[in-house]
């Protein structure tokens, strides 16, 4: 028995079924495969987990449940279905941030279409980062959410991937 299985508080039933996750009300559903399902959680399999946030909804058998990731690999995410009382302010903030982040990505792709060359200088990357931060209020307005500070978690991930030490 592996360490992950030993940490489970509830027995999960092995399943193989197509389910969907929802990152926000205006975001498209993403298809994935459910495994090891219980009333308290599920293991989800994707082609890649890159870009999947910590909090999202899972649609299983027509039922939509809020979910929090508790572990992840490159292709799998283990999630818990929290009780309504367990949904923290941070969870609600993640929900509020997903739709404007998706809108920001759409705005960025319209502003900087992908080119064949793909070589972008560091100064251009920095300029684009600043432009994305400047576009954030408009992305919030387009998504229909109150304008608020750009999510610090995204900035930290950006810094980590760009090699900044914090």
C-alpha positions as CSV (number, residue, x, y, z in Angstrom):
1,X,0.0,0.0,0.0
2,X,1.5,3.4,-0.9
3,X,1.7,6.4,1.3
4,X,-1.0,8.3,-0.6
5,X,-3.6,5.5,0.0
6,X,-2.7,5.4,3.7
7,X,-3.5,9.1,4.0
8,X,-7.1,8.7,2.8
9,X,-9.8,9.0,5.4
10,X,-12.5,7.5,3.2
11,X,-12.5,4.3,1.1
12,X,-12.8,5.1,-2.6
13,X,-14.4,2.9,-5.3
14,X,-12.3,2.4,-8.4
15,X,-14.2,3.9,-11.4
16,X,-13.4,4.8,-15.0
17,X,-15.8,7.5,-16.2
18,X,-15.8,10.7,-18.1
19,X,-16.5,13.8,-16.0
20,X,-16.1,17.5,-16.5
21,X,-14.6,20.3,-14.5
22,X,-15.7,23.9,-14.5
23,X,-13.3,26.7,-13.8
24,X,-15.9,29.4,-13.7
25,X,-19.5,30.2,-14.8
26,X,-18.4,31.7,-18.1
27,X,-15.6,29.2,-18.7
28,X,-16.0,26.1,-20.9
29,X,-16.2,22.7,-19.3
30,X,-13.0,20.6,-19.5
31,X,-13.3,16.9,-19.9
32,X,-11.3,14.4,-17.8
33,X,-11.5,10.9,-16.4
34,X,-12.6,10.1,-12.8
35,X,-10.9,7.4,-10.9
36,X,-11.2,6.2,-7.2
37,X,-14.5,8.0,-6.5
38,X,-16.0,8.5,-3.0
39,X,-18.5,10.9,-1.6
40,X,-15.6,12.9,-0.2
41,X,-13.3,13.1,-3.3
42,X,-12.1,11.7,-6.6
43,X,-8.9,11.2,-8.5
44,X,-9.0,13.0,-11.9
45,X,-6.9,12.2,-14.9
46,X,-6.0,14.8,-17.6
47,X,-3.6,14.9,-20.5
48,X,-1.9,17.6,-18.4
49,X,-2.7,19.4,-15.2
50,X,-0.9,22.5,-16.2
51,X,-3.2,25.5,-15.8
52,X,-5.7,23.7,-13.7
53,X,-6.3,25.8,-10.6
54,X,-6.5,24.7,-6.9
55,X,-10.2,25.2,-6.8
56,X,-12.9,24.3,-9.4
57,X,-16.2,22.5,-9.7
58,X,-16.5,18.8,-10.8
59,X,-19.6,17.6,-12.7
60,X,-20.2,13.9,-12.1
61,X,-23.4,12.2,-13.2
62,X,-25.1,15.6,-13.6
63,X,-24.2,16.7,-10.1
64,X,-21.9,19.8,-9.8
65,X,-19.7,19.8,-6.7
66,X,-17.1,22.3,-5.5
67,X,-13.6,20.7,-5.4
68,X,-10.2,21.5,-3.9
69,X,-7.0,19.8,-5.1
70,X,-5.0,18.2,-2.4
71,X,-2.2,16.7,-4.6
72,X,-1.3,16.6,-8.2
73,X,1.1,15.1,-10.7
74,X,1.6,16.0,-14.4
75,X,-1.5,14.1,-15.4
76,X,-3.6,13.6,-12.2
77,X,-5.2,15.6,-9.5
78,X,-6.6,14.3,-6.2
79,X,-9.5,16.4,-5.0
80,X,-11.7,16.7,-2.0
81,X,-15.3,17.8,-2.1
82,X,-15.4,20.3,0.9
83,X,-18.5,20.7,3.0
84,X,-20.0,24.2,2.5
85,X,-18.7,25.3,5.9
86,X,-15.2,24.3,4.8
87,X,-15.2,26.7,1.8
88,X,-12.8,29.3,2.8
89,X,-12.5,32.9,1.7
90,X,-9.5,31.9,-0.4
91,X,-11.6,29.3,-2.2
92,X,-14.2,31.9,-3.0
93,X,-11.5,34.3,-4.2
94,X,-10.1,31.5,-6.5
95,X,-13.6,31.2,-8.0
96,X,-13.8,35.0,-8.5
97,X,-10.4,35.1,-10.2
98,X,-10.7,32.3,-12.7
99,X,-13.1,34.0,-15.1
100,X,-11.2,37.3,-15.4
101,X,-7.9,35.4,-15.7
102,X,-9.4,33.5,-18.7
103,X,-10.6,36.8,-20.1
104,X,-7.1,38.2,-19.6
105,X,-5.6,35.3,-21.5
106,X,-8.1,35.9,-24.3
107,X,-7.1,39.6,-24.4
108,X,-3.4,38.7,-24.5
109,X,-3.9,36.3,-27.4
110,X,-5.7,39.0,-29.3
111,X,-3.0,41.6,-28.5
112,X,0.0,39.3,-29.2
113,X,-0.9,36.6,-31.7
114,X,1.4,33.6,-31.7
115,X,4.2,33.9,-34.3
116,X,6.3,31.3,-36.1
117,X,9.5,32.7,-34.7
118,X,8.6,32.5,-31.0
119,X,11.8,34.3,-29.9
120,X,10.8,37.2,-27.6
121,X,13.4,39.2,-25.7
122,X,13.5,39.6,-21.9
123,X,12.6,43.3,-22.3
124,X,9.6,42.4,-24.4
125,X,8.4,39.8,-21.9
126,X,8.7,42.4,-19.1
127,X,6.8,44.9,-21.2
128,X,4.0,42.3,-21.9
129,X,3.9,41.4,-18.2
130,X,3.3,45.1,-17.3
131,X,0.7,45.4,-20.1
132,X,-1.1,42.3,-18.7
133,X,-1.3,43.9,-15.3
134,X,-2.6,47.1,-16.9
135,X,-5.3,45.0,-18.7
136,X,-6.5,43.3,-15.5
137,X,-9.2,45.9,-14.6
138,X,-10.7,45.6,-18.1
139,X,-10.6,41.8,-17.9
140,X,-12.5,42.0,-14.6
141,X,-15.1,44.3,-16.2
142,X,-15.5,42.0,-19.2
143,X,-15.9,39.0,-16.9
144,X,-18.6,40.8,-14.9
145,X,-16.7,40.7,-11.6
146,X,-15.7,43.5,-9.3
147,X,-12.4,45.0,-10.2
148,X,-9.9,43.9,-7.6
149,X,-6.1,43.4,-7.1
150,X,-4.4,41.0,-9.5
151,X,-4.2,37.5,-7.8
152,X,-1.0,37.3,-5.8
153,X,-0.8,33.5,-6.4
154,X,-0.6,34.1,-10.1
155,X,2.2,36.6,-9.6
156,X,4.1,34.2,-7.4
157,X,3.8,31.4,-9.9
158,X,4.9,33.8,-12.7
159,X,8.0,34.8,-10.6
160,X,8.8,31.1,-9.9
161,X,8.6,30.1,-13.6
162,X,10.6,33.2,-14.6
163,X,13.3,32.2,-12.1
164,X,12.8,35.0,-9.6
165,X,13.7,34.0,-6.0
166,X,11.2,34.7,-3.3
